[in-house]
Amino acid sequence: MKDLETEEQVRAFLRLCLAPGHGITRTVAKVAEILPPPLRDRVEAFAPHLTYLRGVADMAQARADKARAAHAEALGAWIDGKPAPGLEPDTEPRPVVDLATLAEALMDSHDGFVLDLSPGCADLMAGRLLKQFRIQPIEGS
């Protein structure tokens, strides 16, 4: 990534990825899908809001994957003549981290970035913090 040190150099490279020549063109969605992590990190260094949006997309994809798996399992059960599963609301335990811990860890690891505490971002970051710092959820919450 030595040649991609400025925002304009990164943009120029991505424009080249969109239209590398010889009649080849790619959509922005395809480039986003195949972007290697070092280049993605470089892009997100210049556009931090993309980190958040990628996190939201990853969370939505994880929920969609879980829903598709539940659908396939229910279809298999129906094919075998088994009763339909109950469609209970999501009752999975959620991690509880106090806001001060979350904000402190976010500010320490993202110095200079705006702190977004929207529900989607807070859930994403709470999960990452629990994993990264081995924070244990508060029992009984």
NORTA-V413278 format. One record per pair of residues at least 6 apart in sequence whose C-alpha atoms are under 7 Angstrom apart, sorted by the first residue. I is the first residue (numbers start at 1). J is the second residue. D is the distance in Angstrom with one decimal. If there is no record, write none. Layout:
I|J|D / I|J|D
This chain:
4|10|5.3 / 7|46|6.3 / 10|43|6.8 / 18|25|5.6 / 18|26|4.8 / 18|27|6.4 / 18|28|6.8 / 18|31|6.9 / 19|25|4.6 / 19|26|6.4 / 44|50|5.9 / 44|51|6.0 / 52|121|6.9 / 55|124|6.9 / 56|120|6.7 / 74|84|6.6 / 74|85|6.9 / 78|84|6.7 / 95|137|5.2 / 96|137|5.2 / 96|138|5.9 / 97|126|6.8 / 97|137|6.6 / 102|126|6.8 / 129|135|7.0 / 130|136|6.7
